[in-house]
Amino acid sequence: MDTAKKLPAIIDNRNDNTLLNALGRILPNAEKMDIAAGGFEIASFLMLEGLWQNLSKIRILTGDPNTRRTKHEILRDLLERCNNSIENEKIRDDSLPGLAAVRDALKNHQIMLKVWSASKFHAASYLMEAKENSLVDFAVTGSSDFSRQGLTESLELNLFTTDQAHIEGLRNWFNEIWKDAETASAELLHLIDPHLKDYDPFTIYAKSLFEFFAGKEKSQDEWEISSSAIYPLLSQYQKDGYHQSLQIAERWGGALICDGVGLGKTFIALMILERCLHEGKRLLLIVPKSAEESVWRANIRRYLEPHYSLEMEERLRIERHTSFGKEGLISEKRLDYYRKWTDTIIIDEAHHFRNPNANRGKLLMDITANKKLYMLTATPINNSLDDLYYLINYIAQNQPDHFASIRIRNLRKHFLSAEKRMTIEHPDAELSDIAEQGDFLRSDELLKNMLIQRSRKYVKQSEGISSSPLFPVRQMPKVISYSLKNVYAGLYGEIKEAFDRHRPFLSLAIYNTALYHNSPDPKIAGYQKLIAGLIRTLLLKRLESSFKSFEASVEDLLAKMADFLKYYSSERFSAWDATNRRWWKLVQDHIRQRLELDEKDTENEEEDEIPEFAKDFDHDQHDMNRLLDDILEDMNRLTGFLSKIYRRFYFKGQEGVKEDPEKDDKLQKLLQHLRENQVMKNQKIIIFSEFRNTARYLAKQLIQAGLRNVEQVDSGRNVKNREMIIKRFAPYYNCISDSAELSLCLEHPVDILISTDVLSEGLNLQDACLLINYDLHWNPVRLMQRIGRVDRRLNPDIEKMIKRPAWLKDRVFFWNFLPPDELEDLLHLKQKLDGKIFRINRTLGIEGALLTPDDPDMAMKLFNERYERKESVEELMRLEKERISSEIPEIWELLSQVPKRLFSGKKAGAGFGAVLNQKGEVVDRIRQNPRPGLFLCYRMPPVIASAAEDIFSVKNIRYKPGEHPAGEVKWYFRDAESGSISEIMEETWAAVRCLPDTERSVEQGVTQSAEARKAVEKHIKNTYLRDVQAPVGAKPELIAWMELF
């Protein structure tokens, strides 16, 4: 009775008047307790630790206070609440003191649980039977659930009573309901056990790996498995890429699919396209003109049209890149439709939109607002990191903090900082040292979130040996040597002097007018000097390509000068014309012939055309006499060059009319190889040139030399029948679904295809396996794309039909005409390409040699070892995840159900084992971390809104699990000796990684490790949470941790 007198009649949880305190005073005098509560949490027993154990029996009745539900439904929610309550108690104390006693009490029936499902259950009663020496029993009835909220935190209204009549009535009511309720103790016991289990180190590792990749890709659904037309055709790595793309786009609004050349990005995009059609979304597909028919429309007709013909007619639109190229090519009406009605945009070869200031860039930025944007490109970086920034910015839509949730507050600054780090000049460093800086695409935090980029080696390993896709083996490049001195004979010396960088004979005054200005602008002068230097370089590139390309460029340059001279001094022009009429007439004839050869739909594909001179030229502000004199002098020199070219490369008496192929040493080397090289002879081969004049010249000469089945394509030649030429050259890989068309193409084959880079992207030309680069493009990415036309994934069934000779089976060969040493002294093309290849490889991952097989400047052996064979850490981790899930499925399938804050321990470095790729090869660069410390795996709180610019724009947006993405998972390692904390994936992985049989060994345990854990959480608060400007109170969620000693 003393206890009863001291307790107030009303218990409402205000101040110290809590139900928890009341029970703390009653239970020492009680023998049994019956609880009826609509809300029940198992962790409430932990709050009564040391009190409830003295009771001989505790019976708990619970149900759903709001809705009548089945026992299964009530239990599901009950167990979820109980599990959450245990997890919350772990945050306070990971050792969970008292939970083992609750488990034991459930086992021996000291605690019993039943659920009421016959109706809603809105009870809140605590009935305590006193010990024998007590005169009265006790009861509390009112509103408090048996939960932390009900015991201490919520404002409640409870009545404490010792009225024995009331208590007897409560007892009778409880016994009556208890008799008809359904037992649930076993289910509660099953929930508790995993929280008390001693987990082995491998489970900690597997759980951390499981959570790390869980949010990075969607799992397959029933529609994909049973109804999709495309999904069954995909290899596993393509399915993974498709799911990852959906996940990335769902979080960020778009994704970059950047798998290597020839790995089947088209089919990933077709799967995305089909998914959108299935979901009723409107799509815009933007593709290169060269791939529109043979790749996209052909595959859409073959795979999707039988299933979605009406849907595609209504919701799919296809546009060419060139529709966005110049103003007026695409109607405002269509643009407005795409702005308003399109849901998803897919762009093939998206790097063509890397210039945001071009018309196509401006239009794309306009129509992509509030759309899902998927961009396909094997070469997202062509020249600098700016290329990649501008592609991603179409998704960010000029919002600097679009990626704030991954600690990137300013997208532009992120790329500028990376570019600055990577472009620091090291004049004395070895190329191998520079190359080691790399792997930007697969290590940068932003790109790991935004971009999918798998190497061919990874694809082979991830698919396994038996199911691995078939790829040809690329042979080392071969060099075809020739001499410019032999080509140009006595002309070479004059050309060298004319284009000497330091003492050029050509002034190019028409492009350098600032030198003649009365008060020149330094900025304009500097720009014009760069333009003049660029023109010299472009002319030298054409010189290296072919005399025909050089001739055409010199003629075009001379024509520009003549127009200028004629406009500003007709007298000077007339005098020059009279002196040079023979050669000037030939120049005009050649220019007219070139224009006539261009077909109606000609596009400009050459990125480095000779620029026009300034359009806003003001002659009153210039010394015109001196300027015109210098232009006239340049014209005389160019006319002199051309007269000697006409005499050198044309038959005598037919100068400028009929070429003499015997004079062209480079052409003769090509003919010799085509006729005599045992690998090339009588085989399909594609020849690439950067310049259309070279390509047209080669086609003409090869046909005149008697070579059969030759065709040539460029942006102005064979525009309308380009598709048929592609099919005739590669019929098996482009006509396999149409037997009639296949037969037609086999009857009229193309065996030698000469092309500019208009065919270097997106096409399947692997009927051929031989390729010649007749000249080198400035950009190594272009070389990769060229080689990728034939070095592509092969179809085993098609390969059986092609019947290649044994020496070509599953192989790709390519040859390069490298710039001769004479020209390299002036142009430095190969030297620049060497450097660009290494620089781009550090960010892009070029696989294999591009120029020569053993060039010492290229350090190809090192190149292959470090890049072709080097998987990123995340690729290796993904391979390990796939291996564990397939080899130990019984463990992997349970990982989604295990509790949070799993803990274990092992000796540092124990159980590491060898890191193996799929073929069983050891990856020895990943080594065990032998340092003692603490590994921790956290899920970061999600950032669900952009940072507010000021206090007035702060928005209180509540996190909705079904609507907002989960936060990212990050790994940490805290060194026990130094206290340093590492987020570097390779270091954290090396610390936690272990094999299934690794022995559990704990030295300090959760309690003594708590301080080190809190140090890591403080680090997260001061770094990650600060960088993303997380709301006050946002905390990371501990998934698993491991003591290493």
ZASE-312684 format. One record per residue (C-alpha): residue in one letter; x, y, z. Coordinates in steps of 0.02 Angstrom, whole numbers, plus 50000, padded with zeros to 5 digits. Example, Ala and Ser with C-alpha at 12.3 -4.5 7.8 and 13.67 -1.06 7.14 Angstrom:
<sites>
A506154977550390S506844994750357
</sites>
This chain:
<sites>
M500005000050000D501485011750025T501835011049838A500025014749799K499965029849913K501515037649834L500915036249653P499765049649580A498075044549514I498455052149343I500035046649251D500325057449096N502215056749061R502465075049105N504065078949200D504485063449301N502695057349308T503015043849177L502285026749162L504055019949159N504415027349331A502745021049395L503125003349338G504845004949415R504035007449584I502644994649563L503544979649487P504684975749637N503064972049732A502224962149591E502194943649550K501384944149377M500924956949244D499604956849108I499784970048971A498444974348843A499094987048716G498704990948534G500514996548516F501904985048573E503804986048555I504964972548617A506294985448662S505144991648801F505784977148904L507534984348889M506905000248971L506274989449116E507914979949129G508144972949305L506294974849348W505294962949239Q506464948149272N505744945949449L504004942849381S503494924649364K502344927849216I502064941749090R500624940348968I500474952748825L498924955348717T499044966248563G498154969648398D497784983248273P496914998348352N496355005648185T495814991548068R495194973948082R496554963148006T497134945147996K498394937948117H499674937747976E499434956147939I499474961048123L501044950748151R501904958248001D501694975948068L502024970648246L503674962348203E504194977348098R503874989048245C504784977448364N506264976048246N506354994948227S506294997048415I507764985148436E508734994448301N508405010848391E509015003448554K510614997948466I510965016148424R510945019448611D511935003848656D512494991048527S512694977748662L510794977448688P510864973648874G509354963448927L508804957148756A509564939948786A508534938848946V506944943048847R507364929248724D507614916648866A505984922248948L505044919248786K505824902048770N505304896548946H503614905248931Q503964917949066I503434930448933M501964925848822L501244935448674K499564933948589V498714944348454W496864948548438S496194948348260A494314946648285S494094965548285K495014981748309F496034981548469H496134998348557A496614993348733A497925000948850S497984992149016Y499344986349137L498724974149270M499964968849405E499614955049529A500474958649694K501574946749789E500774936749928N501354948750063S500484963449978L498684967450019V498164974449849D498484972149662F498874986749546A498234992749379V498595006849257T497345009749120G497145023648994S498095027548832S499915021748847D500545008548726F501944997048783S503255006948688R504555020348721Q503295033548668G501955026648783L503115023848931T504045040348932E503895052148784S502095055448728L500825065348828E499645051748891L498135050249004N498225035149119L497315031149280F498235021949419T497065011849529T497094999249670D495194997549674Q495024978649688A493304978149606H493974987449455I495504976449450E494464960549460G493444966849313L495044970149214R495684952849256N494094944249199W494094954449037F495924950449002N495704931649035E494194931048919I495114939648776W496704929748808K495754913448789D495174918048612A496774926948553E498104918448446T499854914848510A501334924048432S502794920648550A503714909848425E503684923348291L504354936048415L505724924248467H506194921648284L506354940548267I507504942448418D508744928648377P509634937548230H509974952748340L510894942048467K511864931048347D513764931648343Y514074935148159D515624929048071P516744941547978F516194935447807T514384940047842I514944957747884Y515904958547721A514494950947617K513194962447696S514274977747661L514524972147481F512664968547462E512154985847524F513514994647424F512794988347260A510954987147313G510525004947265K511555005347107E510424994846997K508614989646988S508174971346998Q507264962846856D505374962146863E504064950046799W503744959746638E505574959446589I505714940746622S504094935046541S503534948246414S504954959146352A505534956746172I507294963446202Y507724957546379P507994939046335L509224944346199L510374953446319S511944946546396Q512054948246584Y513204963346576Q511944971846461K510524967946582D511584975046723G511934990646620Y510094992846580H509584991146763Q510965002846818S510425015546687L508645015546752Q509255017446931I510435031746888A509125040846784E507835038746921R508985047447044W509785060646934G508655062846784G509805054446660A511265042646634L512815040946525I513065023646450C514905023446402D515375005246379G516825002546261V516675002046072G515784986646008L515044980946175G513214982546125K512634999146198T511304999446061F510384984746139I510434992646312A509615007846234L508344997046141M507884989146308I507655006446385L506625011246234E505524995946252R505304999246437C504685016746400L503475010346268H502824997546391E502545011246521G501635022546398K502995035846388R503385046746237L505145045146168L506335054846059L507785045045986I509215055645915V510465045945808P511855048945682K511275049045502S512465034845458A511715023345590E509885028145573E509355014945449S510595000745465V510695000745655W509195008945735R507735007345616A508284989845564N508354983645745I506744992445792R505854984445644R506574967445684Y506324966745872L505034979645927E503844982945783P502984965845794H502514969845974Y502324988745981S501854994745806L500435006145862E501355012146016M502865017045912E501795025845785E501025036245923R502445038746047L504145036345961R505015049645857I506745047845778E507825062845732R509565063845658H510985073345739T511015084445586S509225090045616F509925100145760G511475105745667K510945121945585E509535133845620G507965129845524L508325111345491I507055106245623S505405115545632E504885125545783K503285115345784R504255099145810L505375107145941D503855113146036Y503125095646031Y504725088446103R504755101646239K502965098546294W502615080246264T504205070046265D504575060346425T506215052046379I507635056346259I508945043746202I510475050246108D511675038846015E513475045045992A513045058846114H514815066146111H514275075645955F513295086946072R514815091346178N514835109346117P513465118746212N513695134446108A513335125845942N511555126245880R511305107845919G511905110646097K510725125146127L509235115646057L509635100146159M509775110046321D508075117546281I507115101546245T507905090746381A507225100846527N506225089546645K506555074146537K507435057746570L508995058646462Y510035043446414M511655047146320L512635033546231T514465036146189A516025025546199T517035041646193P516325054446314I517995063446317N518665068646148N519835082746192S519615088046373L518555085246528D517455099446468D516715087146343L516085076546486Y515515091446589Y514425098146450L513605081146423I513195079446608N512605097446613Y511185093246494I510545082546637A510965095446772Q510155109246666N511405122446725Q511015119146909P512725119446995D512125109747148H511195096147052F512395083547130A512465091247302S511925074947383I513605067247334R514585082147400I514745091447236R514075108747272N514635115947105L514695104846951R515755116746847K517055119046984H517155100347006F517705097946826L518845113146824S519745106446977A519935089246899E520535096646735K521805107346826R522485092346919M522635082046761T523375095246646I524835100746754E526355099846643H527775088146693P529085091346559D530365079746637A529175065646684E529115049046595L527505045046505S527325029746615D527335040946770I526005052246695A524955037146647E524895031146827Q523895046446881G522335039946801D520695031146787F519625046646811L518025039146738R518005024946861S518675033647017D517825050647017E516355051047138L515205060047017L515565048546872K515365032946978N513605039247011M513195045246836L514115034646711I514175016346660Q515815011446582R516374993246573S517924987246485R517934972546367K518994962946491Y517704965846627V516304960046512K517214943846475Q517534940646659S515804945346719E514974933646593G516044918646637I517074907646523S515654897046452S514444911346419S515714925046381P515294935546227L516384932246076F517584946146033P518974945945904V520764946845961R521494963345904Q523214960845831M524574973645863P524534987845737K525654986845586V526505001745506I526565005345319S528075016345290Y528255028745148S529285044245110L528605061745085K530205066144995N529835052544870V528035058744854Y528395077244833A530175075944764G530955093344746L529375101644809Y529685095544986G531065108045025E530005122744968I528515116445069K529585114645223E530205132545208A528475139445171F527735131445327D529185133545445R528475139145613H529835151845647R530225158745473P528745154845362F528745161245183L526845161945186S526245176945288L524405171945281A524055190545292I522215188145253Y522035179545423N523235190945515T522495208145477A522885214745652L524695216845593Y524045230145472H522805238745588N523085256845637S522795252845823P522705233945841D521765225545983P523005213846073K521665200546100I521185200345916A523015200245866G523355185345978Y521835176045912Q522315179245731K524065173045764L523335156845828I522205155445675A523695157845558G524645144245651L523145132745642I523005135045454R524825130445429T524535114645532L522935110145437L523825111945271L525225100745332K523975087645388R523225087645214L524975086745141E525235070745241S523545063745191S523765065145002F524365077344872K522545078444813S521945084444983F523395096644997E523065102844821A521215105944858S521615115445019V522905126444935E521665129844794D520295134544918L521485145845013L522055154144852A520235156944801K519865165644967M521365177144942A520865180644762D519105185544815F519815197544944L521045205144821K519725206844685Y518535215644805Y519775228344873S520925230644723S520235224844557E521775232044468R522975221144568F521865206044539S521755208844352A523645210144340W523865194144440D522535185144338A523385189844175T525045182744236N524325166644311R522815163344200R523275145444155W523445139844336W522005150544399K520845142744271L521355125344332V521025130644512Q519285136744466D518945120744368H519465109844515I518405119644639R516895118344524Q517175099644499R517245096844687L515625106244712E514795096244574L515345079844655D514475084544817E512715077844822K511165087044880D511205081245063T513055084845089E513535087945270N515135095645337E516025081745430E517815088345433E518075096845600D519575106945545E519065115545384I520085130745331P519175145045421E518455160245337F519315177045362A518515190245473K516815195845408D516825212445501F518405218745415D518505237945409H519705243145271D519765261245330Q520645255845490H522035246345400D523595249745298M522795242445141N524275244645023R525425234445134L524065221445171L523625219144987D525455218044939D525715203945065I524135194845009L524725196044829E526415189044879D525555174244965M524485171444810N526035170844701R526845158144816L525275147344820T525115148444631G526925143044619F526575127944732L525065123144629S525975124444463K527315112744529I526005100844600Y525135100344432R526775096544346R527335083944476F525765073244496Y524945074344325F525435067544156K526455079344049G525335089343936Q523855085544048E524405095544200G522975097544322V521875085944218K522465067844232E523425061444383D524975050444361P524815037444502E526615031644480K527195048244553D526265045344718D527385034544829K526065033344966L524715027444845Q525915014644772K526265007644946L524395005444972L524174996744804Q525654985544841H524914979845006L523184976844934R523904966244795E525324957144883N525034956645072Q524474938945110V523304944445249M522454957945145K522434949744976N520664946144913Q519884950245082K518624963245137I519494978845199I518984996345252I520125011145221F519885027045323S520465044545282E520075060445375F519805070145213R518525067545077N519705073344940T520915059544989A519535046545000R518845051044827Y520595051144752L520965033844824A519345026444759K519695033144585Q521485026544583L521055009444654I519705006844523Q520875012544384A522195000644452G521004986044421L520434982344598R518664976044600N517114979644705V517744996344769E516555009344843Q516845025944927V515795035645053D515945052745129S514735066045190G514465072245012R514665056244912N513475041544902V512345050145028K510725042244968N511365024644936R512545024345085E511435011845173M511534999445031I513425001345018I513574997145203K512494981745179R513474976045027F515094977945125A514444969545284P512914959545229Y512924946445365Y512934958745509N511664970445427C510474959545325I510354943445424S508494945745458D508064948245273S508604933445168A508144941845003E509164957245042L510604946545103S510634936944939L510594953144839C512054960444938L513064944444921E512804944844732H513424962944724P514774963844857V515874978244910D517584971544956I518564987744975L517645001745063I518495018845071S517725031145191T517985046745291D517505046745475V515685047845425L515685028745445S516785028245600E515365027645726G513945016245773L514015004145627N514214985245622L515544981845491Q516284966145568D516004955945411A517734963345381C519174961445501L520474971845410L520674990645421I521905003645356N522115021245425Y522765030245270D523065045545379L522995048645566H521625058945643W522145072045771N521035063745900P521465046145959V519625044046002R519275044245814L520565030445791M519685020245925Q518025022945839R518715017945669I519455001845737G517834998745830R516894996245666V517734979345644D518354975845820R516624972345888R515654958745975L515404944145858N513884933145833P514414914745836D513014909645718I513454923145592E515294918845605K514904901145547M514054908345393I515474920145346K516784906245334R518314916845360P520024909645317A520924901945465W522164916245483L520744928845501K519594918845615D519184928645773R520544941245736V520644959645686F522114967145593F522454985445560W523804995745476N524315013845499F525165025345375L526185035045503P526825052545463P528585051045394D530015057845497E530195072445375L528435078545413E528515074245597D529875087345616L528615100445558L526945093545616H527355083545774L525725074245741K526265057345808Q527095065245958K525495074646000L524455059045972D525575049046090G525275061646227K523405063246193I523185044446191F523945043046364R522985057846431I521315051946363N521685034346421R521885040546599T520095046246592L519335034546463G520275018046464I520865014446287E521134995846265G522644991146161A523934999346050L523355012045923L524875017845825T526305005545823P526634988545902D528204993345998D528485012045985P529625016646131D528785033546149M527125024846174A527815012646304M526505000346239K527004985946351L526694996746504F525135003746423N524384986346400E524874980346572R524164995246663Y522604998846564E521984984346461R522214972646608K521754984646747E519994983346812S519374996946928V519154992747111E517274993947092E517304982146942L518274969447046M517054971547189R515594969047072L516384953147006E516604947047184K514784951347223E514214941147074R515334926747122I514684926247301S512864927547247S513064913047125E514214901747227I513424904447400P511614909247359E510974903347529I511994917047614W511714930547484E509824928547484L509724931047673L510734947147675S509224958247644Q508434951247803V509854952347929P509814966248059K510724982848046R512304987148141L512994969548120F514614967448214S516054955148206G517924954748221K519464946548150K521324948348151A521894961948031G522264954247861A521564937247911G520594927347781F520974939547640G521404926847507A521844930747328V520784942647225L520334932747070N519534937346907Q518244926246826K519584915746741G520454912246904E521874924246871V522594932947024V522424951847029D523954955047135R523834974047146I522444972447278R523294966847437Q522684963947614N522654978247737P523674972247887R523384987547996P522304986048154G520774996948154L518924997748129F517924995147969L516205003147957C514865002947823Y513585017047828R512095022347726M512095041247715P510515051247746P509685055747580V509735073647518I508005076447447A508075094947401S509325107647338A510175118347468A509245134247512E510055150347456D509455159547611I508425156947768F506835162747682S506905149047551V507155134547672K505885120847638N505425107147760I505275092247643R504945075747726Y505845060247664K504675047847579P505475030647551G504415026247401E504705043047319H506455048547367P508035038347335A508955030247478G510595038247528E512215031447459V513235018247549K515005022747600W516405012547680Y517655019047807F519225012247890R519915020048049D521725015848085A521895010848268E523665017348285S523575034148196G521715037648212S521675042348027I520055038747934S520075032847753E518645033047627I519735026247486M518825011247416E520375000847387E520955003147568T519254999847647W518944984747538A520654977647580A520234979647765V518534970847767R518734958047628C518804940147689L518344922347642P516834912447707D517884902047827T518734916947910E518724914548099R517774926748209S518904934348339V518374949048448E519544958148566Q518644974248615G516854971448560V515494984348528T515634993248695Q517514996548692S517465000448505A516105013448529E517315028148547A518185023948383R516485022348299K515955039248364A517565046848296V517095040548123E515335047548141K516065064348192H517155063548036I515615060147930K514725074848009N516185086547975T516455080547796Y515045072047704L513565079447798R514335096747794D514715095447608V512945090447563Q512215103047685A511195089447769P509775095447882V510115097348068G509915080348151A510225070147993K511325055348035P512125041047941E511415023747969L512665010548024I512434994747922A513894984147980W515564985948066M517054975248107E518464975848232L520184972148158F521614968848278
</sites>
